[in-house]
Amino acid sequence: TDVPVACCKGEIPGRETVSFDSLLATQPSDEMEAAHAAVTPETVAKFLFTSGTTGTPKAVIQTHRMLCANQQMIRQCFTFMQETPPVVVDWAPWNHTASGNKVFNMIAYNGGTYYIDDGRPTPDGIERTIENLRDVSPTWYFNVPLGFQMLLDAFETDHELRATFFKRLQMLFYAGAGMSQPVWDRITRVANEMVPGGVLLTTGFGATETGPFSIVCTERQEHAGNLGVPAHGVVLKLVPQGDKLEGRVKSPSVTPGYWRNPELTDAAFDDEGFYSFGDALKFAVPGDASKGFVFDGRLAENFKLASGTWVAVGPLRAKLTNEMGGLASDVVIAGEGHIELGALVVPNWDALRDLTGTSLRGEALLNHPKVRHEAAERLAAHAAAATGSSSRVTRMMFLSVPLDFDKGEVTDKGSINQRAVLRHRSDL
């Protein structure tokens, strides 16, 4: 709290403030000039700690070369920003690479405007986000799939919000988790109604270690999940790991390593200098890299059944969520070391209330006969279509208690930490 805050106008009560005009008027000293001259592309700009989804958080070095190269990649992929300075309304935390690096720096690099959204994609926080989006029309909007789902529920009844949101919108970008096809279809339908020709709905793939911009989809798609192709300056390598292909990249925006941890740094790179994501990718169209890639699961999340059969958790989570037909926001797959798979299901509360035609909440809604019948029917259809024990969920339970940010069940970027949920809810 003893760090001065630079303000364009006014003051902040209880804080030491410095006017931006006085900073501009400051004449550089010899010490300042020497300090500026000492900054090179390899100089550390800051550290970002990984969220620890699959291990202990690590201090990832962020150099000036990384940050600058990443912004030029973004500008070359989304060229409309060169003509239209971006306006964003963003809630995501700056201690995470998505907003702390990509979105924040994108505004500075392209001369845009950043509105800090003090809401969040939670049952309580989404109302604040909606209020902010009533005031500001973004040109480019970023959120996690759950946040888009909550906004869609509001769009259906709040026509003023919908009109303001889409007034000058040019692109929608989701990240942090996979988007289910029902949510994708709803967003596309609303965007087509509000904007002539629709709006690009897209995603990409990266990590704190890659700046994060690395793989990105810049073309219209009919289905959710296409991550796109490597951005300008990025080389992608796919390495067989069992029956999976692990994604590895090399680019100017890849970190030199982890601060004061040479062992972890060495483990993160292969013998050709490629950073290893620890995630599997597969061709969207077999054999045609130009059509993009899709996420094929975190290698660290996968587990074996008692039979020794590997379970590809990521694809199964996406598949079951889709097959729930909008009743589920996401699912967590359980069953390591057992004969059969189970799932803990994050309910889409609005969809369940629509299904029952009631205003019930909590356990009462989850136990409603219509909910239980519809869920059982969809689970049975899923099981009947499955090709084997590693892709067949035989039982499921809706979670009545929301996922807990403080327990690490949801990461800073809004994605579910599969292992943390299983650990904290082992009784279920």
Residue pairs with C-beta under 8 A, 6 or more apart in sequence:
1 15
2 16
4 15
4 16
4 17
4 18
5 12
5 15
5 16
5 17
5 18
6 17
6 18
6 19
6 20
6 23
7 17
7 18
7 19
7 20
8 19
8 20
9 19
11 17
28 36
39 64
40 64
41 63
41 64
41 65
41 68
42 63
42 64
42 65
42 256
43 63
43 64
44 61
44 62
44 63
45 62
45 63
45 64
45 66
45 67
46 62
47 59
47 60
47 61
47 62
47 259
48 59
48 60
48 62
48 95
48 96
48 97
48 100
48 101
48 208
49 57
49 58
49 59
49 60
49 95
49 208
50 57
50 58
50 60
50 207
50 208
50 209
51 57
51 96
51 411
51 412
51 413
51 417
52 408
53 298
53 411
53 415
53 417
53 419
54 278
54 298
54 300
54 301
54 419
55 300
58 258
58 261
58 264
59 258
59 259
59 260
59 261
60 208
60 209
60 255
60 258
60 259
61 255
61 256
61 257
61 258
61 259
62 101
62 211
62 255
63 255
63 256
65 252
65 253
66 211
66 252
66 253
66 254
66 255
67 101
67 105
67 211
67 253
69 211
69 233
69 251
69 252
69 253
70 101
70 102
70 105
70 211
70 212
70 213
70 253
71 105
71 106
71 109
72 232
72 233
73 213
73 231
73 232
73 233
73 234
73 251
73 253
74 81
74 102
74 106
74 109
74 213
74 231
75 81
75 82
75 109
75 110
76 231
76 232
77 213
77 216
77 218
77 231
77 232
78 140
78 171
78 218
80 170
80 171
81 106
81 110
81 112
81 140
82 110
84 139
84 170
85 110
85 111
85 112
85 113
86 106
86 107
86 110
86 112
86 113
86 139
86 140
87 112
87 113
87 115
87 136
87 137
87 138
87 139
87 140
87 168
88 103
88 106
88 107
88 112
88 113
88 114
88 115
88 138
88 139
88 140
88 141
88 142
89 115
89 117
89 129
89 132
89 133
89 136
89 138
89 141
90 99
90 103
90 114
90 115
90 116
90 117
90 142
91 116
91 117
91 118
91 119
91 120
91 121
91 125
91 129
91 143
91 147
92 98
92 99
92 103
92 142
92 412
92 413
92 414
93 99
93 100
93 412
94 100
94 104
95 412
96 208
96 412
96 413
97 206
97 207
97 208
97 211
97 212
98 142
98 175
98 176
98 212
98 413
99 142
101 211
101 212
102 211
102 212
102 213
103 114
103 142
104 114
106 112
107 113
107 114
112 139
115 132
115 136
117 128
117 129
117 132
117 133
118 128
118 132
119 125
119 126
119 127
119 128
119 129
119 130
119 131
119 132
120 126
120 128
120 129
121 129
121 143
121 144
121 146
121 147
121 150
121 414
122 402
123 349
123 402
126 147
126 150
126 151
126 154
129 147
129 150
129 151
130 151
130 154
130 158
130 161
133 151
133 161
133 164
133 165
134 160
134 161
134 164
135 164
136 164
137 164
137 165
137 166
137 167
137 168
137 169
138 165
138 168
138 169
139 168
139 169
139 170
139 171
140 169
140 170
140 171
140 173
141 165
141 169
141 171
141 172
141 173
142 173
142 174
142 175
143 151
143 174
143 414
144 174
144 175
144 176
144 177
144 413
144 414
144 415
145 174
145 176
145 177
145 178
145 179
145 180
145 183
145 329
145 330
145 414
146 177
146 329
146 330
146 414
147 414
148 172
148 174
148 179
148 183
148 187
149 183
149 329
149 348
151 165
152 183
152 186
152 187
152 190
153 350
154 161
155 161
155 162
155 165
155 190
162 190
162 194
163 194
166 190
166 191
166 194
166 195
166 199
169 191
169 195
169 199
170 199
170 200
171 199
171 200
171 201
171 202
172 187
172 191
172 199
172 200
172 201
172 202
173 202
173 203
173 204
174 201
174 202
174 203
175 203
175 204
175 413
176 411
176 413
176 414
176 415
177 330
177 414
177 415
177 416
178 224
178 225
178 295
178 314
178 317
178 318
178 321
179 203
179 224
179 225
180 224
180 318
180 321
180 322
180 326
180 328
180 329
181 223
181 224
181 322
182 322
182 325
182 326
183 224
183 326
184 201
184 223
184 224
187 201
188 198
188 201
191 198
191 199
191 201
192 198
198 220
200 218
200 220
201 221
202 216
202 217
202 218
202 221
202 228
203 216
203 217
203 225
203 226
203 227
203 228
204 213
204 214
204 215
204 216
204 217
204 227
204 228
204 231
205 214
205 215
205 216
205 227
205 228
205 247
205 279
205 281
205 293
205 295
206 212
206 213
206 214
206 215
207 214
207 275
207 277
208 255
209 254
209 255
209 268
209 275
210 249
210 251
210 253
210 254
210 255
210 275
211 251
211 253
211 254
211 255
213 231
213 253
214 230
214 231
214 234
214 249
214 251
214 253
215 227
215 228
215 229
215 230
215 231
215 234
215 236
215 247
215 249
215 293
216 227
216 228
216 229
216 231
217 226
217 227
217 228
217 229
217 292
218 228
219 228
219 292
225 294
225 295
225 318
226 284
226 291
226 292
226 293
226 294
227 281
227 292
227 293
227 294
227 295
228 292
228 293
229 236
229 289
229 290
229 292
229 293
230 236
230 249
230 251
231 251
233 251
233 252
233 253
234 249
234 250
234 251
234 253
235 249
235 250
235 251
235 274
236 247
236 248
236 249
236 293
237 247
237 248
237 249
237 250
237 272
237 274
238 245
238 246
238 247
238 248
238 281
239 245
239 246
239 248
239 270
239 276
240 246
241 280
241 299
242 310
243 310
244 280
244 296
244 297
244 299
244 312
245 280
245 281
245 282
245 296
246 276
246 277
246 278
246 279
246 280
246 281
246 299
247 277
247 279
247 280
247 281
247 293
248 270
248 274
248 275
248 276
248 277
249 274
249 275
249 277
250 272
250 273
250 274
250 275
254 275
255 275
256 265
257 264
257 265
257 268
257 269
258 264
258 265
258 268
268 275
268 276
269 275
269 276
270 276
278 298
278 299
278 300
279 295
279 296
279 297
279 298
279 299
280 295
280 296
280 297
280 298
280 299
280 312
280 314
281 293
281 294
281 295
281 296
282 293
282 294
282 296
283 289
283 291
283 293
283 294
284 291
284 292
284 293
284 294
285 291
285 292
295 314
295 315
295 318
296 312
296 314
296 315
297 312
297 313
297 314
297 315
298 313
298 314
298 418
301 313
301 314
301 418
301 419
302 310
302 311
302 312
302 313
302 314
303 310
303 311
303 313
303 335
303 336
303 337
304 310
304 311
304 336
304 337
305 311
305 335
305 336
305 337
305 338
305 339
305 340
305 341
305 389
305 390
306 337
306 338
306 339
307 339
307 389
309 388
309 389
309 390
310 390
311 333
311 335
311 336
311 341
311 390
311 391
312 390
312 391
313 333
313 418
316 333
316 341
316 390
316 391
316 393
317 330
317 331
317 332
317 333
317 418
319 382
319 391
320 328
320 331
320 333
320 343
320 382
320 393
321 328
321 329
321 330
321 331
323 378
323 381
323 382
324 331
324 345
324 375
324 378
325 378
326 348
326 351
327 345
327 347
327 348
327 351
327 352
327 355
327 371
327 374
327 375
327 378
328 345
328 346
328 347
328 348
329 346
329 347
329 348
330 345
330 346
330 416
331 343
331 344
331 345
331 346
331 396
332 343
332 344
332 345
332 346
332 416
332 418
332 421
332 422
333 341
333 342
333 343
333 393
333 418
334 341
334 342
334 343
334 344
334 422
335 341
335 342
339 389
340 389
340 392
340 394
340 395
341 389
341 390
341 392
341 393
341 394
342 393
342 394
342 395
342 396
342 397
343 393
343 395
343 396
343 397
344 396
344 397
344 399
344 421
344 422
344 425
344 428
345 375
345 396
345 397
345 398
345 399
346 399
346 403
346 416
347 366
347 398
347 399
349 361
349 365
352 365
352 366
352 368
352 371
353 359
353 360
353 365
355 370
355 371
355 374
356 365
356 368
356 370
356 371
358 365
358 368
360 368
362 400
363 400
365 371
366 398
366 400
371 398
375 396
375 398
379 393
379 394
379 395
379 396
382 392
382 393
383 392
383 393
383 394
386 392
386 393
397 428
399 425
399 428
403 409
403 410
403 416
403 421
404 410
404 424
407 420
407 424
408 417
408 420
409 416
409 417
409 420
409 421
409 424
410 416
410 417
411 417
